[in-house]
Amino acid sequence: ELSEYHALSYAWGQDLSSRKALVDGRNTTVGINLDCTLHHVRRNLAKPTLMWVDTLCLNQHDLEERNSQFLLMKDIY
């Protein structure tokens, strides 16, 4: 059984500006738009919520992984 979560499809590619973020206990870099979105979601939800964000959860540099995960997106969303 899946836990309740929110899914977010974020534009793939390069952002011109980025910010540091702590994601699942690991330091990473996210685009400024995603950073703002995540902060907005965090402020406006009543309780902590799991998020599935394609640009963070998929290895964007592994074409085989991206293609296999793409087939699952109808179930994720």
Helices and strands as residue ranges (DSSP letters): E 5-8, E 18-23, E 26-31, H 32-44, E 50-53, H 54-57, H 63-70, H 73-76
